[in-house]
Amino acid sequence: MAKLALLGGEKTVLEDSGKVATVPLVPEKAYAKIEALCRAGEISFSSSVGEFEKRYADYIGCKYGICVTNGTTSIFSGLFGVGVRPGDEVIVPSFTFWASVGPVAALGAVPVFADIDPDTHLLTAETIEKKITPKTKAVLVVHTWGNPVDMPSVMALAKKHNLKVVEDCSHAHGSTVNGVKVGCFGDVGCFSMQGSKTLPAGEGGILVTSDRDVYERALALGHYDRLGGTQFENYSLTGFGFKFRAHPLAIAIADASLDTLDELNALRSKNAAYLEKLVSDLPYITTQKVLDGCKRIYSYHYVRYNPEYLENLNLNTLLMALSAEGVSCGSCGYGFLHKSALYTGDNMITGKPFAEGYKPSDDLPNTDYLAARAFMMAPRFETECTAHVEQYAAAYHKIAENIDELIKYEIDNNLRDAKIKNSGRSINLYKKA
């Protein structure tokens, strides 16, 4: 039995994943596009942005697209586009990045946190329905880690209760339900193109819709210069107080990335599925369930830890041991929004709660459960790197084979009750203190 690297043995993963398993953030083809824009002086306004909006909307299957500064403003614009107003309730998950929910409160609306399914990590029609009140205006679903929500069920529920649906697709560029891409089921689909996403722009976002009214409302919020010929033409001088114009150089990166998105998604999925197959005999890991008819992308590879199968080894110790083996892994910062000061505390500007009317949610058992157990098991594998994937699987088996020694190490170093602290972001790589 091989000795754990944490205890002085040899590492299992022999090469840095960033060097052998990932592609450059900026595609080579983007450099020529960026240079052309710079030489033409198109560094603020450019017709290339509009061309990308149409290209991406066509890719998703919608009529309209609007590029914005980032994924957060795409959600802000999307909520505004569907008519969310101060005092409205919007049902949201807590198991997500803060930017999914922050725009709800920024609009003066009230986030109402619903529970998730612990196997899919997602909202369901059943958990959403429990939170509907006469004040509910919309539902914001998140396709967490690239795994699609059961959109047909959510849309049937929304139709029954006359609710708007906003899809946060920040992890799901290319995920599908019954062959249809996420982002075009709801009234509006919102995508981040931040640098860690599968369609990166560095910083950027885009929203898509097939509803002309939603499109014009979303456009009005942050694009005062594009209101001619819309119902908001009278606001061309001022807009609605925001400017969300995307940077053409960033969109050039996203445009070049779209050329290879499907190809890379397929490769990421193949590698991730292979890793999951190789560790399927390890009961201390439960991979994210994908619903029938759904096709996920592996924007991030998070799983659920089951400590009862590793003698209740602390998750912090597990990550420490895996990291020592050369595994790129990390903790999960999701599942804590319903307890965060942004909603439970006072607004530093007004002295009142940021979301007036917010009621603390203390009935999210699955969210609390997953928040304590979810962890990132691997990075995106974006190259043909079968041997590297196999080394990852070997590292996970090595942990199980050496559990007695690892428990002793944990006890000897007073790590049994160690608490994990992270940023709450989607990526929190383990770093030795």
ChimeraX attribute file (.defattr): number of C-alpha atoms within 10 A of each C-alpha:
attribute: neighborCount
match mode: 1-to-1
recipient: residues
	/A:1	6
	/A:2	12
	/A:3	15
	/A:4	23
	/A:5	18
	/A:6	16
	/A:7	12
	/A:8	9
	/A:9	12
	/A:10	15
	/A:11	20
	/A:12	23
	/A:13	23
	/A:14	14
	/A:15	14
	/A:16	13
	/A:17	21
	/A:18	14
	/A:19	9
	/A:20	14
	/A:21	20
	/A:22	17
	/A:23	14
	/A:24	9
	/A:25	16
	/A:26	17
	/A:27	17
	/A:28	12
	/A:29	14
	/A:30	19
	/A:31	15
	/A:32	12
	/A:33	18
	/A:34	19
	/A:35	13
	/A:36	14
	/A:37	19
	/A:38	14
	/A:39	9
	/A:40	10
	/A:41	11
	/A:42	16
	/A:43	14
	/A:44	13
	/A:45	14
	/A:46	17
	/A:47	9
	/A:48	16
	/A:49	23
	/A:50	16
	/A:51	12
	/A:52	22
	/A:53	21
	/A:54	18
	/A:55	16
	/A:56	23
	/A:57	22
	/A:58	14
	/A:59	13
	/A:60	22
	/A:61	18
	/A:62	21
	/A:63	17
	/A:64	21
	/A:65	26
	/A:66	29
	/A:67	29
	/A:68	29
	/A:69	23
	/A:70	22
	/A:71	25
	/A:72	24
	/A:73	27
	/A:74	31
	/A:75	33
	/A:76	24
	/A:77	29
	/A:78	33
	/A:79	31
	/A:80	21
	/A:81	24
	/A:82	22
	/A:83	17
	/A:84	22
	/A:85	15
	/A:86	15
	/A:87	19
	/A:88	21
	/A:89	26
	/A:90	27
	/A:91	27
	/A:92	27
	/A:93	31
	/A:94	29
	/A:95	29
	/A:96	26
	/A:97	20
	/A:98	20
	/A:99	15
	/A:100	26
	/A:101	26
	/A:102	19
	/A:103	21
	/A:104	27
	/A:105	23
	/A:106	13
	/A:107	18
	/A:108	18
	/A:109	24
	/A:110	29
	/A:111	31
	/A:112	25
	/A:113	27
	/A:114	27
	/A:115	26
	/A:116	26
	/A:117	16
	/A:118	19
	/A:119	16
	/A:120	20
	/A:121	30
	/A:122	26
	/A:123	28
	/A:124	20
	/A:125	18
	/A:126	15
	/A:127	18
	/A:128	23
	/A:129	15
	/A:130	10
	/A:131	16
	/A:132	19
	/A:133	12
	/A:134	8
	/A:135	11
	/A:136	22
	/A:137	25
	/A:138	25
	/A:139	26
	/A:140	25
	/A:141	27
	/A:142	28
	/A:143	26
	/A:144	26
	/A:145	23
	/A:146	25
	/A:147	29
	/A:148	29
	/A:149	27
	/A:150	21
	/A:151	24
	/A:152	14
	/A:153	13
	/A:154	22
	/A:155	20
	/A:156	13
	/A:157	16
	/A:158	20
	/A:159	12
	/A:160	9
	/A:161	16
	/A:162	13
	/A:163	19
	/A:164	21
	/A:165	26
	/A:166	27
	/A:167	28
	/A:168	30
	/A:169	29
	/A:170	30
	/A:171	27
	/A:172	30
	/A:173	28
	/A:174	21
	/A:175	26
	/A:176	22
	/A:177	20
	/A:178	13
	/A:179	10
	/A:180	16
	/A:181	21
	/A:182	30
	/A:183	31
	/A:184	21
	/A:185	21
	/A:186	23
	/A:187	23
	/A:188	31
	/A:189	29
	/A:190	32
	/A:191	28
	/A:192	31
	/A:193	27
	/A:194	20
	/A:195	17
	/A:196	17
	/A:197	19
	/A:198	27
	/A:199	29
	/A:200	24
	/A:201	29
	/A:202	20
	/A:203	21
	/A:204	29
	/A:205	29
	/A:206	30
	/A:207	30
	/A:208	32
	/A:209	28
	/A:210	19
	/A:211	15
	/A:212	13
	/A:213	15
	/A:214	22
	/A:215	25
	/A:216	21
	/A:217	22
	/A:218	26
	/A:219	28
	/A:220	28
	/A:221	24
	/A:222	24
	/A:223	24
	/A:224	23
	/A:225	16
	/A:226	15
	/A:227	20
	/A:228	12
	/A:229	9
	/A:230	17
	/A:231	12
	/A:232	18
	/A:233	16
	/A:234	13
	/A:235	16
	/A:236	16
	/A:237	10
	/A:238	15
	/A:239	20
	/A:240	15
	/A:241	10
	/A:242	13
	/A:243	17
	/A:244	20
	/A:245	20
	/A:246	23
	/A:247	20
	/A:248	26
	/A:249	25
	/A:250	23
	/A:251	31
	/A:252	25
	/A:253	27
	/A:254	28
	/A:255	26
	/A:256	22
	/A:257	22
	/A:258	21
	/A:259	13
	/A:260	12
	/A:261	17
	/A:262	15
	/A:263	11
	/A:264	20
	/A:265	21
	/A:266	14
	/A:267	20
	/A:268	24
	/A:269	19
	/A:270	17
	/A:271	23
	/A:272	22
	/A:273	12
	/A:274	16
	/A:275	22
	/A:276	20
	/A:277	12
	/A:278	17
	/A:279	20
	/A:280	14
	/A:281	10
	/A:282	16
	/A:283	14
	/A:284	19
	/A:285	21
	/A:286	17
	/A:287	19
	/A:288	20
	/A:289	15
	/A:290	17
	/A:291	15
	/A:292	9
	/A:293	13
	/A:294	20
	/A:295	22
	/A:296	26
	/A:297	27
	/A:298	28
	/A:299	24
	/A:300	24
	/A:301	20
	/A:302	25
	/A:303	23
	/A:304	22
	/A:305	23
	/A:306	18
	/A:307	16
	/A:308	10
	/A:309	14
	/A:310	21
	/A:311	13
	/A:312	12
	/A:313	21
	/A:314	21
	/A:315	23
	/A:316	20
	/A:317	19
	/A:318	22
	/A:319	23
	/A:320	19
	/A:321	21
	/A:322	27
	/A:323	22
	/A:324	24
	/A:325	25
	/A:326	20
	/A:327	28
	/A:328	22
	/A:329	23
	/A:330	27
	/A:331	27
	/A:332	27
	/A:333	24
	/A:334	23
	/A:335	26
	/A:336	18
	/A:337	22
	/A:338	25
	/A:339	14
	/A:340	13
	/A:341	12
	/A:342	17
	/A:343	22
	/A:344	17
	/A:345	14
	/A:346	15
	/A:347	15
	/A:348	10
	/A:349	8
	/A:350	8
	/A:351	9
	/A:352	11
	/A:353	18
	/A:354	23
	/A:355	24
	/A:356	18
	/A:357	16
	/A:358	19
	/A:359	14
	/A:360	14
	/A:361	14
	/A:362	10
	/A:363	11
	/A:364	18
	/A:365	13
	/A:366	17
	/A:367	25
	/A:368	19
	/A:369	13
	/A:370	22
	/A:371	21
	/A:372	18
	/A:373	17
	/A:374	26
	/A:375	24
	/A:376	22
	/A:377	26
	/A:378	21
	/A:379	23
	/A:380	24
	/A:381	27
	/A:382	24
	/A:383	14
	/A:384	15
	/A:385	15
	/A:386	14
	/A:387	11
	/A:388	21
	/A:389	22
	/A:390	17
	/A:391	20
	/A:392	25
	/A:393	24
	/A:394	17
	/A:395	25
	/A:396	22
	/A:397	15
	/A:398	20
	/A:399	20
	/A:400	16
	/A:401	16
	/A:402	15
	/A:403	17
	/A:404	14
	/A:405	13
	/A:406	21
	/A:407	20
	/A:408	12
	/A:409	16
	/A:410	19
	/A:411	12
	/A:412	10
	/A:413	9
	/A:414	10
	/A:415	15
	/A:416	18
	/A:417	13
	/A:418	12
	/A:419	10
	/A:420	14
	/A:421	11
	/A:422	15
	/A:423	11
	/A:424	17
	/A:425	14
	/A:426	21
	/A:427	19
	/A:428	17
	/A:429	19
	/A:430	20
	/A:431	12
	/A:432	8
	/A:433	4
